[in-house]
Amino acid sequence: MKPDIHPEYHCARVTCACGETFEVGSTRESLKGEICSKCHPFFTGKQKFVDTGGRVERFKRKYGR
């Protein structure tokens, strides 16, 4: 490997929108996420719509539901 061309590797703290934090390895020192395993519907068993930019409303208008 060539010396001095690789970025530094940090132990990054990830913060979810729900407030959960955990650490991962990354070239950045901190990361922000929108959804994690504590609030994702697949892991929690709760139905939750994550509406980005009105996609649900556009679908309802398009198909008349």
N, C-alpha and C positions, 0 to 999 in steps of 0.2 A: 504494500500500500504506500502511496505517496504521502510524505509528511506534510502537515499544516494545510490540508485541503478539506478536512472533514469538520463539520460543525460540532460544537460542544454538546454533550449529552447530559441532560439535567433530570432530576427527579421532580416532575411537574405536578402541581396541585390542580385537579380538575374540579370545577364548581358547576353544579347543575342548577337549573332554574328553580327546582324545588328546595334547594338549600343543601343538598347532599354534597359532600366533598370526599375525594379519594385521590390517591397518588399513582402516577404512571410515569414511565420513562419517555422523555421527549426532548426535542431540540429547543423547545420553548420552556419558560419557567412556570407559566400558568396558562390554563385553558378554561374556557367557559362553554358549557354544553346546554342544550335545551331539554334533553330527556335522558334519564339514566335508568338503571335496573330497579331503583326504588320507586319510580313513578311511571314506568312504561307499562301499558295495559297488558302485554304478554306475560310479564312477571307478576303483576299485582292481581290479575284476574278481573279488573274493573274496566268497563268500557269508557273510553275517553276519546273525544275527537280532538285532534291537533289540527286546527284550521289555519292554514297558511295562505294568506292573501285571498280569503273568501272562496276557496275551492268548493266547500260544501254547498254554499249558496248558489254558486254557478252550476253545480251538478243538479241541484234541485230545480233551478229555473230551466235548464236545458231539457231535463227529462220529465218535468211537470210533477214532481213528487213533493 
